[in-house]
Amino acid sequence: MENSPKKDQGKSDLNPYFTKGSISRRLMVAVVLFSSFITLITTSFQLYRNYQGELDQINRFFLQVETSYLEVISNSVWVVDQEQIRIQLDGLLRLPDVGFVVISINDQKTWSSGNQNVEYPLSKSFPLVFNYRGVDREIGLLETVVSLTGVYNRLLEQMFTILISNAIKTFLVAGFILYIFQRLVTKHLIKIASFSKQLELDKLEHQNHLLNLDRKSSTLPYIDELDYLSGSINDMIKRVHDRDLSLKNSEERYRAITESATDAIVSIDQNGVITFWNSWATRIFLFTRQEAMGSKVDIIIPKYYEDLHLQGFKRALKSGQLSLIPGHMLSITGCRKDGSIVPLEMTISHWKAKNRINFTAIIRDVTERKIAEDQIKAIVDNSNAVIFLKDTQGRYLLINQRYSELHHITNEEIIGKTDFDIFPRELAEKFWENDQQVLKAKTLQEIEELVPYDDGLHTVISIKFPLFDSENNPYAVCGMATDITERKNLELQLRQSKKMEAVGTLAGGVAHDFNNILGIIKGNVELGELGISDPKEVLQNIDKATERGKGLVLQLLTFSRKTQTSKQLLDPIPLIKEVLKFMRSTMPSSIKIVESFPNSAVQIYGDPTHIHQIIMNLCTNANYAMGEGGGVLTLEVKTLAINEEQAKQIDNKQGNYIEIVVKDTGLGIDQDILEHIFEPFFTTKTKEKGTGLGLSVVHGAVQECGGSIQIASEPGQGTTFKVYLPVANNFVDEEKVEIIANSPKKGKGRVLFVDDEAGLVDVCVKMLEALGYVAVGFTDPKEALIKFKKTPTFFDVVITDQVMPGIGGNELAAEIKKLQPDIPIFLCTGYSEQVTEESAAEAGFKGFFLKPVSMADLSKAVKDSIKT
């Protein structure tokens, strides 16, 4: 059944234990090496344990010295008993392995015994202490040196005995293992090898005998590894026998699958000859199987592609770089039997049979899809909107013709690039942020963006939406942008027109309000000069009028731009009562005021000015609505808890609130006016009666306090405003809120005050002096700077105006900071569009407050800034 073995093979079979690569020989070497290793390890471990025992004995000796000898030696040293000291040292020297002992007094070796040059020394020092009159006194040091030479000699004597005994035991066990292995394993492996050599795989159907090992364990009720091996060989013989039959069945199944496929399947060999052709290939290319099989693949390749295909095919076979083709979807064109061209998509794989390379292509006719794609492309390219497609990393996948025209880049050039390659970085970052917002939201977003065109920036509305894969994960962003620049310009023109109209309305109302305030101030001054009114009352009236003027400026600030407010923890009820008291004096007697307040105090987090604005404007509107005919003004304050459902109705969060109700019995408001009631400059009053800012300021003030406002009104039924302000413990960490005191406090220090208004300088200097400060005022900032340069360490605080002749406040502050970087500087100015809390801080100012300035403002700023 097999050829005769060669001579060297025969020798190996007859004497397998002595071949160079035999398992027996390798096992013998491994066992010898492992046994030697184990012997060394066990010997080393035992010697280590003996060594530790010797060290423990030495440590016990040191302990014995400390407990038994130390006190006697200390007493002898204290009385300087030379003979007793010598006896004690010689006694220590007679102990095992002790080579040298010495007593040192004040770092001087005074008494010693033994040889100082000890080999392998191990020493330990003990302090000599003597108790004299109840006090321990350290009188010297005892050093004991032990020689490890004896220890090493004893270990060396033990090593040979231990090594020989361990080696004998280990090698006896190893030899027995080798013998058993050769008896139980090696001879059976030789039989398995001999059986395998005689096995002919192509004639398995004629071989009826199986591998059978001649061993006693075969009759036992259990099986071992050799039984598994022989059983596996017998199973392999059966599987190989069954494989041929299975291959024949597989070929039939493969043919059935390929014939039922709805794609063309074509195989060629390395010579380009068609070796397989299914029925769908006939349907696409019109060649029958008989016509195609054995023909060159050139019959389905257009003439203009034949040379390119042949060159690439030869290059792939020659270089062996076949992996460049398989697995990729290729878009190609094919040629039918009638000469017509058909668009195709194809994937190619390669495989080997009998060391020959073969290729199989799966080909799909995409004629209908190409028509649909061309139609969609025509629609996209002819759209007036800019259309683009990006992946999740912002890389462009597609743009339409309109995009190419506006940004002068083709679809081929932009593929793989990002907005950072095309637009300025600031715009590109904004586009990226908007795209990520769409991907995160996973829904359509309508976004207004600025895009640079040849004639400048244009405003576009971009409708962006994500595209999803089969697992509902976004893989791209599609966008369609429409230019709305012209519409935005028209809106801007309309807004400017409305703004100019509103400015005219504002001018009359503001002039009327300021004339009233100036009239109050001037009238009270004249009454005070004539001595008609009480001077204290005159001053109080002037102060109230000043606060009204300041309040009007704050209203204008609040409307014109979002200003930084001074929030604090406060009880609004005293503030509301104060405003209501003021309103009583300004309302006609025909109006009755009904008020209701809670008994307990409650706190909110807000600006006192906002509370004044809210109550003052709502009461003023109620007064105007009821007019000279009179009526009832109801002002009610109460606390209430608002649940989640109620919170939706007031457009706020659930929690505890203060509800402020201002109700009048006036004419009421039409429903078509209600929706505009909080708009700036919207008013039903004449120009002489109001500015149209009141309710818009109220709305802004309520929002600054974190609250909300509701209005209910019907013509002839009066109007009710409900203001909801959150209680402080709802939304504010009270421990972090600083309660600001309003009363002026005295202090000490030197203040430089600079303002181009002489009267203001005089008043503020006197205020500061009244508060206990040394104040120096200047109306010329240049003179103030000269004074500061002469004595830069004299002043503790600087207060300066912003707009002054010669040098502005910012420039003055910068020059002062060069001389005194740490000095606090405050900006005290009227309203300026260029000055805010933020811009003042950036310019290096410690703080910022508006004119008119009160003593409380000066007191707080200066006192908090001067280091005590």
C-alpha positions in Angstrom: 0.0 0.0 0.0 3.0 2.3 0.3 6.5 2.7 -1.1 9.4 1.1 0.7 10.9 3.4 3.3 14.4 4.7 2.9 17.2 3.3 4.9 17.5 6.3 7.3 13.8 6.1 7.9 14.1 2.4 8.8 16.8 3.1 11.3 14.6 5.7 13.0 11.8 3.3 13.2 14.0 0.6 14.8 15.7 2.8 17.3 13.3 5.8 17.9 14.6 6.6 21.4 18.0 7.8 20.1 17.0 10.0 17.2 18.1 13.6 17.6 14.6 15.1 17.5 12.7 12.3 19.4 10.3 13.2 22.2 12.0 10.8 24.5 15.3 12.5 24.1 13.8 16.0 24.5 11.8 14.8 27.5 14.9 13.4 29.1 16.8 16.7 28.7 13.8 18.6 30.0 13.4 16.3 33.1 17.2 16.5 33.9 17.2 20.3 33.6 13.9 20.7 35.6 15.2 18.2 38.3 18.4 20.2 38.6 16.5 23.4 38.9 14.2 22.0 41.6 17.2 20.6 43.5 18.9 24.0 43.5 15.7 25.7 44.5 14.9 23.4 47.4 18.5 23.5 48.6 18.6 27.3 48.4 15.4 27.6 50.2 16.6 25.2 53.1 19.9 27.1 53.3 18.0 30.4 53.5 15.9 29.1 56.3 19.0 27.9 58.2 20.6 31.3 57.6 17.5 33.0 59.0 17.8 30.7 62.1 21.4 31.8 62.6 20.4 35.4 62.4 17.6 34.9 64.8 20.2 33.3 67.2 22.4 36.4 66.9 19.4 38.7 67.5 18.6 36.7 70.6 22.2 37.2 71.7 21.8 41.0 71.3 18.6 40.8 73.3 20.4 38.9 76.0 23.1 41.6 76.1 20.4 44.3 76.4 18.5 42.5 79.2 21.3 40.8 81.2 24.6 42.7 80.7 23.6 46.3 80.0 22.6 47.4 83.4 25.6 45.8 85.2 28.0 47.4 82.7 26.3 50.8 83.1 26.8 50.6 86.9 30.5 49.6 86.5 31.1 52.5 84.1 29.4 55.0 86.4 31.7 54.1 89.3 34.6 53.5 86.8 35.3 50.0 88.1 38.0 49.0 85.6 38.3 45.4 86.7 34.6 44.7 86.7 34.3 46.3 83.2 37.1 44.1 81.9 35.4 41.0 83.4 32.0 41.9 81.7 33.6 42.6 78.3 35.6 39.3 78.4 32.4 37.5 79.4 30.7 38.9 76.3 33.6 38.0 74.1 33.3 34.3 75.2 29.7 34.2 73.8 29.3 32.4 70.3 30.5 34.4 67.3 31.3 37.5 69.3 34.5 39.0 67.9 34.9 42.5 69.4 33.2 44.6 72.2 33.9 48.3 73.0 32.6 50.9 75.4 32.8 54.5 74.2 32.5 57.6 76.4 31.9 60.9 74.7 32.7 59.3 71.3 36.0 58.1 72.7 36.7 54.3 72.8 37.6 53.8 76.4 37.4 50.0 77.1 37.5 47.2 74.5 38.1 43.5 74.2 38.7 41.2 71.2 40.0 41.7 67.7 38.7 44.9 66.1 39.3 43.6 62.5 36.4 41.1 62.5 35.5 39.4 59.2 31.9 39.7 58.0 31.0 41.9 61.0 27.5 42.5 62.2 27.3 45.1 65.0 24.8 46.7 67.3 25.1 49.6 69.7 23.4 49.9 73.1 23.2 53.2 75.1 24.6 53.0 78.7 22.1 54.7 81.0 22.5 55.2 84.8 19.7 56.4 87.0 21.2 59.1 89.2 18.8 60.6 91.8 15.7 59.6 89.8 17.1 60.9 86.5 18.3 58.6 83.7 21.7 59.8 82.4 23.3 58.5 79.3 26.9 57.9 80.2 28.3 56.0 77.1 27.7 53.5 74.4 28.3 49.7 74.3 29.0 48.3 70.8 29.0 44.6 70.2 30.4 43.2 67.0 29.5 39.6 65.9 31.4 37.8 63.1 29.3 36.0 60.5 32.3 33.8 59.5 31.1 30.9 61.7 27.6 31.2 60.3 28.9 31.0 56.7 31.1 28.0 57.5 28.2 26.1 59.1 26.0 26.8 56.2 28.7 25.6 53.8 29.0 22.3 55.6 25.2 21.9 55.5 24.9 22.8 51.8 26.7 19.7 50.4 24.6 17.3 52.6 21.3 19.0 51.6 22.3 19.2 47.9 23.3 15.6 47.5 20.2 14.3 49.4 17.8 16.5 47.3 19.5 15.5 44.0 19.2 11.8 44.7 15.5 12.1 45.5 14.8 14.3 42.5 16.7 12.3 39.9 15.2 9.0 41.1 11.7 10.5 40.5 12.7 11.9 37.1 14.1 8.6 36.0 11.0 6.8 37.0 8.9 9.3 35.0 11.0 8.8 31.9 10.6 5.0 32.1 6.8 5.2 32.5 6.5 7.7 29.6 8.5 5.5 27.3 6.4 2.4 28.2 3.0 4.2 28.1 3.4 6.7 25.3 6.4 6.5 23.0 5.9 3.1 21.6 2.3 3.8 20.8 3.2 7.1 19.0 5.5 5.1 16.8 2.7 2.7 15.9 0.4 5.7 15.0 3.1 7.2 12.8 3.6 3.9 11.0 -0.1 3.6 10.4 -0.3 7.2 9.1 2.5 6.5 6.6 0.6 3.6 5.1 -2.6 5.6 4.7 -3.6 6.5 1.2 -6.2 9.3 1.2 -7.3 8.8 -2.4 -8.2 5.2 -1.8 -10.1 5.5 1.5 -13.2 3.8 0.2 -11.2 0.6 -0.3 -9.6 0.6 3.2 -11.7 -1.2 5.7 -9.3 -1.4 8.7 -8.9 1.3 11.3 -6.1 2.2 13.7 -6.0 -0.1 16.7 -3.5 0.3 19.5 -2.2 -2.9 21.2 -2.4 -1.8 24.8 -4.0 -3.1 27.9 -5.8 0.2 28.7 -8.0 -0.4 25.7 -9.9 -3.1 27.7 -10.4 -0.7 30.6 -13.8 1.2 31.1 -12.1 4.5 30.6 -10.1 6.1 27.8 -6.9 8.2 27.8 -5.2 10.7 25.5 -3.8 8.0 23.1 -7.3 6.6 22.8 -8.5 10.1 21.9 -5.7 10.4 19.3 -6.4 7.1 17.7 -10.2 7.8 17.7 -9.6 11.2 16.1 -7.5 9.6 13.3 -10.3 7.1 12.7 -12.8 10.0 12.7 -10.6 11.9 10.3 -10.6 9.0 7.9 -14.3 8.9 7.9 -14.7 12.7 7.5 -12.3 12.8 4.6 -14.2 9.9 3.0 -17.4 11.9 3.5 -15.9 15.1 2.2 -15.9 14.0 -1.5 -19.6 13.3 -1.3 -20.2 16.6 0.4 -18.3 18.5 -2.2 -20.4 17.0 -5.0 -23.5 18.1 -3.1 -22.1 21.6 -2.5 -21.4 22.0 -6.2 -25.1 21.3 -6.9 -26.2 23.8 -4.2 -23.8 26.4 -5.5 -25.1 26.1 -9.0 -28.7 26.4 -7.7 -27.9 29.6 -5.8 -26.0 31.3 -8.6 -28.8 30.5 -11.0 -31.4 32.0 -8.8 -29.4 35.2 -8.1 -30.7 38.5 -9.5 -27.1 39.7 -10.2 -24.8 38.4 -12.9 -22.0 36.1 -11.5 -19.1 35.6 -13.8 -15.8 33.8 -13.1 -12.6 34.0 -15.1 -9.2 32.3 -14.8 -5.8 34.0 -14.8 -5.8 34.0 -18.6 -9.0 36.0 -18.8 -11.1 33.0 -20.0 -14.7 32.8 -18.7 -15.2 29.7 -16.5 -18.6 30.4 -15.0 -21.6 32.2 -16.3 -25.1 32.2 -14.6 -28.5 32.8 -16.2 -28.7 36.5 -15.0 -25.4 37.2 -16.8 -27.2 36.1 -20.0 -30.1 38.4 -19.1 -27.7 41.4 -18.8 -25.2 40.8 -21.6 -27.5 38.7 -23.9 -24.8 36.0 -24.4 -25.9 32.4 -23.7 -23.9 30.2 -21.4 -22.6 28.1 -24.3 -21.5 31.3 -26.1 -19.8 32.8 -23.0 -18.1 29.7 -21.5 -14.5 29.4 -22.8 -14.6 32.9 -24.4 -12.3 35.8 -23.4 -13.9 38.2 -20.9 -13.3 40.9 -23.6 -16.7 40.1 -25.1 -18.5 42.0 -22.3 -15.9 44.9 -22.2 -16.4 48.0 -24.4 -13.7 48.5 -27.0 -12.4 51.7 -25.5 -11.8 49.9 -22.1 -10.1 46.7 -23.5 -6.5 48.1 -23.4 -7.0 49.6 -20.0 -8.5 46.4 -18.6 -5.7 44.2 -20.1 -2.9 46.4 -18.7 -4.5 46.5 -15.2 -5.2 42.7 -15.3 -1.6 41.9 -16.3 -0.1 44.3 -13.7 -2.2 42.8 -10.9 -1.1 39.3 -11.8 2.6 40.3 -12.1 2.8 42.3 -8.9 0.6 40.0 -6.8 -1.3 43.1 -5.5 -4.7 41.4 -6.0 -6.2 42.9 -2.8 -6.5 46.3 -4.5 -9.5 45.1 -6.4 -11.5 42.7 -4.2 -14.2 44.0 -1.9 -14.6 47.4 -3.6 -17.7 48.4 -5.5 -16.6 49.5 -8.9 -18.8 51.6 -11.3 -18.1 50.5 -14.8 -19.8 50.1 -18.2 -20.4 46.8 -20.0 -21.0 45.8 -23.6 -23.9 43.6 -24.6 -24.0 41.1 -27.4 -25.9 43.7 -29.6 -23.1 46.3 -29.0 -25.2 48.5 -26.6 -23.6 49.9 -23.5 -25.0 49.3 -20.0 -24.0 51.0 -16.7 -22.9 48.4 -14.1 -21.7 48.1 -10.5 -19.3 45.3 -9.8 -17.4 43.7 -6.9 -14.5 41.3 -7.5 -13.0 38.5 -5.3 -10.1 36.2 -6.1 -9.5 32.6 -5.2 -7.0 29.8 -5.9 -7.6 26.4 -7.3 -4.7 24.0 -8.1 -2.2 27.0 -7.6 -4.0 29.0 -10.3 -5.6 32.3 -9.6 -9.3 32.8 -10.5 -11.6 35.8 -10.2 -15.3 36.0 -9.6 -17.3 39.1 -10.2 -20.8 39.9 -9.0 -22.3 42.4 -11.5 -25.5 44.5 -11.2 -27.3 46.4 -13.9 -27.9 50.0 -12.5 -29.5 51.5 -15.6 -32.8 52.5 -13.8 -30.9 53.9 -10.7 -28.7 56.0 -13.0 -31.7 57.5 -14.6 -33.2 58.4 -11.2 -29.9 59.8 -10.0 -29.5 62.0 -13.2 -33.1 63.3 -12.6 -32.3 64.2 -8.9 -29.0 65.8 -9.9 -30.7 67.9 -12.5 -33.2 69.1 -9.9 -30.5 69.8 -7.3 -28.1 71.6 -9.8 -30.9 73.8 -11.2 -32.2 74.8 -7.7 -31.6 78.4 -6.7 -30.8 77.3 -3.2 -27.4 76.3 -2.0 -27.4 72.5 -1.3 -24.6 70.5 0.3 -23.9 67.2 2.1 -21.3 66.7 4.9 -20.3 63.7 7.0 -20.2 63.8 10.8 -16.6 65.1 10.7 -17.6 68.1 8.6 -16.1 66.8 5.4 -18.0 67.6 2.2 -19.6 64.8 0.3 -21.6 66.7 -2.3 -22.5 70.3 -3.4 -24.8 71.5 -6.1 -24.1 73.8 -9.0 -25.4 76.9 -7.1 -22.8 76.3 -4.3 -20.0 75.9 -7.0 -21.0 79.2 -8.6 -21.1 81.2 -5.4 -17.9 79.9 -3.9 -15.9 79.1 -7.1 -15.2 75.5 -6.3 -16.3 72.3 -8.1 -17.9 69.3 -6.5 -14.7 67.3 -7.2 -12.4 69.9 -5.6 -14.5 70.2 -2.4 -14.9 66.5 -1.7 -13.1 65.6 1.6 -12.5 69.3 2.6 -14.1 71.1 5.5 -15.5 74.6 6.1 -12.1 75.4 7.7 -10.5 74.9 4.3 -12.9 77.3 2.6 -14.1 80.0 5.0 -12.5 82.2 7.6 -12.0 80.4 10.9 -14.6 82.3 12.9 -17.3 81.5 10.3 -16.1 77.9 10.0 -16.4 77.3 13.8 -19.9 78.7 13.7 -20.9 76.3 10.8 -19.3 73.4 12.7 -21.2 74.3 15.9 -24.5 74.5 14.0 -23.9 71.1 12.2 -23.1 69.4 15.6 -26.3 70.9 17.0 -28.3 69.2 14.2 -26.5 65.8 14.7 -27.1 66.0 18.5 -30.8 67.0 18.1 -31.3 64.3 15.4 -34.0 66.5 13.8 -34.4 69.3 11.3 -33.1 72.7 12.3 -33.7 76.1 10.7 -30.6 78.3 11.4 -29.7 81.8 10.3 -26.1 82.0 9.2 -23.7 84.6 7.7 -21.9 83.4 4.5 -19.2 85.3 2.6 -20.0 85.9 -1.1 -18.0 88.0 -3.6 -19.8 91.2 -2.7 -19.6 90.6 1.1 -21.4 88.8 3.9 -24.9 87.5 3.1 -27.5 86.3 5.5 -29.0 82.9 4.7 -31.6 80.6 6.2 -30.1 77.1 6.3 -32.4 74.2 6.7 -30.2 71.4 8.0 -31.3 67.8 8.8 -29.4 64.6 9.6 -29.3 61.5 7.4 -29.6 58.1 9.3 -28.1 54.7 8.7 -29.9 51.4 9.2 -29.3 51.5 12.9 -30.8 55.0 13.2 -27.5 56.7 13.8 -26.8 60.0 11.9 -24.0 59.7 9.4 -24.3 63.0 7.5 -25.8 66.5 7.5 -27.7 67.7 4.5 -28.3 71.5 4.2 -30.3 73.8 1.9 -29.5 77.5 2.3 -31.6 80.4 0.9 -30.3 83.9 0.7 -32.5 86.3 2.8 -30.1 89.3 2.7 -32.5 91.5 0.8 -35.3 90.7 3.1 -33.2 91.4 6.1 -32.2 94.8 4.7 -35.8 95.7 4.2 -36.6 94.6 7.8 -33.7 96.8 9.0 -35.0 99.8 7.1 -38.5 99.3 8.5 -37.1 98.9 12.1 -35.0 102.0 11.7 -38.1 103.9 10.5 -40.0 102.7 13.5 -37.1 103.6 15.8 -37.0 107.1 14.5 -40.8 107.4 15.1 -40.3 106.0 18.6 -37.5 108.6 19.3 -39.9 111.4 18.6 -42.4 109.9 21.0 -39.7 109.4 23.6 -38.4 112.9 23.4 -41.8 114.5 24.3 -42.4 112.1 27.2 -38.9 112.4 28.7 -38.9 116.2 28.4 -42.2 116.3 30.2 -41.0 114.0 33.0 -37.8 115.9 33.5 -39.5 119.3 33.5 -41.8 118.0 36.3 -38.7 116.9 38.3 -36.9 120.2 37.7 -40.0 122.1 38.7 -40.2 120.2 42.0 -36.5 120.9 42.7 -36.6 124.6 41.8 -39.9 125.2 43.7 -38.6 123.6 46.9 -35.3 125.6 46.6 -37.3 128.9 46.3 -39.6 127.9 49.2 -36.5 127.1 51.3 -34.8 130.5 50.4 -38.0 132.4 51.5 -38.3 130.3 54.7 -41.8 129.4 53.9 -41.3 125.6 54.2 -39.4 123.6 56.8 -35.8 123.2 55.6 -35.8 119.5 56.4 -39.0 118.9 54.4 -37.5 121.0 51.5 -34.4 118.8 51.4 -36.5 115.6 51.6 -38.6 116.8 48.6 -35.5 117.6 46.6 -34.0 114.2 47.4 -37.2 112.4 46.3 -37.2 114.4 43.0 -33.6 113.5 42.5 -34.4 109.8 43.0 -37.2 110.2 40.5 -34.8 111.7 37.9 -32.3 108.9 38.6 -35.1 106.3 38.3 -36.1 107.8 34.9 -32.4 107.4 33.7 -32.4 103.8 34.9 -35.6 103.2 33.0 -33.9 104.5 29.8 -30.9 102.3 30.6 -32.9 99.2 31.2 -34.8 99.7 27.9 -31.8 100.7 25.8 -29.5 97.8 26.7 -29.2 95.1 29.3 -27.3 96.7 32.2 -25.6 94.9 35.1 -27.8 95.1 38.2 -26.9 95.0 41.8 -28.8 92.0 43.2 -29.1 91.3 46.9 -31.1 89.4 49.4 -34.0 91.7 50.4 -37.5 91.9 51.8 -39.6 93.7 49.1 -42.5 94.5 51.4 -40.9 97.6 53.1 -39.9 98.8 49.6 -43.5 98.4 48.2 -44.9 100.2 51.2 -42.4 103.1 50.6 -43.5 103.4 47.0 -47.2 103.2 47.9 -46.7 106.0 50.5 -45.1 108.2 47.8 -47.9 107.3 45.3 -50.6 108.4 47.8 -49.3 112.0 47.7 -49.3 112.1 43.8 -52.8 110.5 43.3 -56.0 112.5 43.4 -58.2 112.0 46.5 -60.9 110.4 44.3 -58.7 107.2 44.1 -59.0 104.9 47.1 -56.0 102.7 47.8 -56.7 99.3 49.3 -53.6 97.4 50.5 -52.9 93.9 51.9 -49.6 92.5 53.1 -48.5 89.3 54.8 -47.7 89.4 58.5 -44.3 87.7 58.2 -41.2 88.9 56.4 -40.1 87.1 53.2 -37.0 87.5 51.1 -36.3 87.5 47.3 -33.1 87.9 45.4 -33.2 91.1 43.3 -32.3 94.8 42.9 -34.3 97.3 45.0 -34.4 99.6 42.0 -36.3 96.9 40.1 -38.9 96.7 42.9 -39.4 100.4 42.8 -39.7 100.3 39.0 -42.3 97.5 39.1 -44.6 99.1 41.7 -44.1 102.7 40.6 -45.0 102.0 36.9 -47.9 99.7 37.7 -49.5 102.2 40.1 -48.8 105.1 37.7 -50.6 103.1 34.9 -53.5 102.4 37.3 -53.7 106.1 38.2 -53.9 107.1 34.5 -56.5 104.4 33.7 -58.9 105.6 36.4 -58.1 109.3 35.8 -59.9 112.2 37.6 -63.1 110.2 37.9 -61.4 108.1 40.5 -61.8 104.5 41.5 -60.2 101.8 43.7 -56.5 100.8 43.4 -55.9 97.4 45.1 -52.4 96.4 45.9 -52.1 92.9 47.5 -49.0 91.0 48.4 -49.1 87.3 49.5 -47.0 84.2 49.4 -48.1 81.0 47.7 -46.8 77.6 46.5 -47.1 76.9 42.8 -47.2 73.3 41.6 -45.9 72.1 38.2 -49.3 72.6 36.4 -49.7 76.2 37.8 -46.1 76.9 36.9 -46.9 76.3 33.2 -49.7 78.8 33.3 -47.3 81.6 34.7 -44.5 80.5 32.4 -42.1 79.7 35.2 -40.8 77.0 37.5 -42.7 75.3 40.4 -41.9 76.5 43.9 -42.6 79.2 46.5 -43.4 82.7 45.1 -44.5 86.2 46.2 -47.6 87.2 44.3 -48.0 91.0 43.9 -51.4 92.0 42.6 -52.1 95.5 41.3 -55.7 96.0 40.3 -57.6 99.1 39.2 -61.2 99.9 38.3 -60.3 101.9 35.2 -61.4 101.8 31.6 -59.7 98.4 30.9 -57.7 97.4 27.7 -59.0 96.0 24.4 -57.9 92.5 23.6 -56.1 93.5 20.4 -53.9 95.9 22.5 -53.0 93.4 25.2 -50.6 91.5 23.0 -48.5 94.6 22.5 -48.8 95.9 26.1 -45.1 95.1 27.1 -43.5 96.3 23.8 -41.1 99.3 24.2 -42.6 102.7 23.2 -46.1 101.2 22.8 -48.5 103.4 24.7 -52.1 104.5 24.5 -51.2 107.8 26.2 -50.4 111.1 24.5 -46.8 112.2 24.1 -47.2 114.6 27.0 -48.4 111.8 29.3 -45.8 109.1 28.8 -42.9 107.6 26.9 -44.2 104.0 26.3 -41.3 102.7 28.4 -43.1 102.0 31.7 -44.5 98.4 31.1 -41.6 97.3 29.0 -39.3 98.3 31.9 -41.6 96.5 34.3 -41.4 93.3 32.1 -37.6 93.6 32.1 -37.3 94.2 35.8 -39.6 91.2 36.6 -37.4 89.0 34.4 -34.2 90.2 36.0 -35.7 89.1 39.4 -36.3 85.6 37.8 -40.1 86.1 37.9 -43.0 86.5 35.5 -45.9 88.8 35.0 -49.6 88.2 33.9 -52.2 90.7 32.8 -56.0 90.3 32.7 -58.3 93.1 31.4 -61.5 93.8 29.6 -62.9 97.1 28.4 -64.9 98.7 31.2 -63.9 96.1 33.8 -60.5 97.4 34.8 -57.1 95.8 34.7 -55.3 93.4 36.9 -51.5 92.8 36.9 -50.1 89.8 38.7 -46.3 89.7 39.4 -44.7 86.4 40.6 -41.3 86.7 42.2 -39.5 83.6 43.4 -38.7 83.3 47.1 -35.0 83.3 47.7 -34.7 79.8 49.0 -36.2 78.5 45.8 -33.4 79.4 43.4 -30.6 81.1 45.5 -28.0 79.7 47.9 -28.6 82.2 50.7 -25.2 81.6 52.2 -23.6 83.0 49.1 -25.7 86.2 49.0 -24.3 89.4 50.5 -26.8 91.7 52.1 -25.9 95.2 51.2 -26.4 97.9 53.8 -27.8 101.3 52.5 -26.8 103.6 55.4 -23.5 105.5 55.0 -20.7 104.5 57.3 -17.7 106.6 58.4 -14.1 105.6 57.8 -10.5 106.9 57.5 -8.3 107.4 54.5 -7.3 109.8 51.7 -9.4 110.1 48.6 -8.6 111.8 45.2 -11.9 113.0 43.5 -11.7 114.1 39.8 -14.6 115.6 37.8 -14.9 118.5 35.3 -18.1 119.7 37.1 -16.9 122.1 39.9 -20.2 121.9 41.8 -20.1 118.1 41.9 -16.5 118.1 43.0 -17.4 120.5 45.9 -20.4 118.5 47.0 -18.6 115.1 46.8 -15.5 116.4 48.7 -17.8 117.7 51.5 -19.6 114.3 51.6 -16.3 112.5 51.9 -15.1 114.8 54.6 -18.4 114.4 56.5 -17.7 110.6 56.4 -14.3 111.1 58.0 -12.0 111.0 55.0 -9.4 113.4 53.8 -10.6 114.4 50.3 -8.8 116.3 47.6 -10.8 117.4 44.5 -9.8 118.5 41.0 -11.7 119.7 38.0 -8.7 119.4 35.7 -7.6 115.7 35.3 -4.1 116.9 34.2 -3.6 118.8 37.5 -4.9 115.7 39.4 -2.3 113.5 37.6 0.5 116.0 38.4 -0.5 116.0 42.1 -0.7 112.1 42.1 2.8 111.8 40.5 4.3 114.0 43.2 2.8 111.9 46.1 1.8 108.5 44.6 1.6 106.8 48.0 -0.5 109.6 49.6 -3.9 108.6 48.3 -5.8 105.4 49.2 -8.7 105.6 46.7 -9.3 107.5 43.4 -12.8 108.4 42.1 -12.9 109.8 38.5 -15.4 110.9 35.9 -15.2 109.3 32.4 -15.7 112.1 29.9 -13.4 115.1 30.8 -11.4 117.7 28.8 -7.8 116.8 28.1 -7.7 113.3 29.7 -10.5 110.8 29.8 -11.2 108.6 32.9 -9.8 105.5 31.2 -6.5 107.3 30.3 -6.2 108.9 33.8 -6.8 105.5 35.5 -4.1 103.8 33.3 -1.5 106.5 34.2 -2.3 106.2 37.9 -2.0 102.4 37.7 1.5 102.7 36.3 2.5 104.5 39.5 0.3 102.5 42.0 -0.9 99.2 40.4 -2.9 98.2 43.5 -4.7 101.4 44.2 -8.6 101.1 43.8 -10.1 103.4 41.2 -13.8 104.0 40.9 -15.6 105.3 37.8 -18.4 107.8 38.6 -20.2 109.0 35.5 -23.5 109.8 33.9 -24.9 107.5 31.2 -22.6 106.6 28.4 -23.1 104.0 25.7 -19.5 103.1 25.9 -19.4 102.5 29.7 -20.8 99.4 31.4 -19.9 97.5 34.5 -18.0 95.0 32.3 -16.1 97.6 30.3 -15.2 99.5 33.5 -13.8 96.3 35.0 -11.8 95.5 31.9 -10.3 99.0 32.0 -9.0 98.4 35.6 -11.7 100.1 37.6 -12.6 98.7 41.0 -16.2 99.7 40.7 -18.8 101.7 38.7 -21.7 103.9 39.7 -23.9 106.4 37.9 -24.6 110.0 38.8 -26.2 111.5 40.9 -24.0 110.0 43.7 -25.3 109.5 47.2 -23.3 109.5 50.5 -24.2 105.8 50.8 -22.6 105.1 47.4 -19.4 106.9 48.3 -19.3 105.4 51.8 -19.6 101.8 50.6 -17.1 102.2 47.7 -14.4 103.9 49.7 -14.8 102.0 53.0 -14.7 98.6 51.4 -11.7 99.5 49.3 -9.3 101.0 51.9 -7.3 98.3 53.7 -7.4 98.7 57.4 
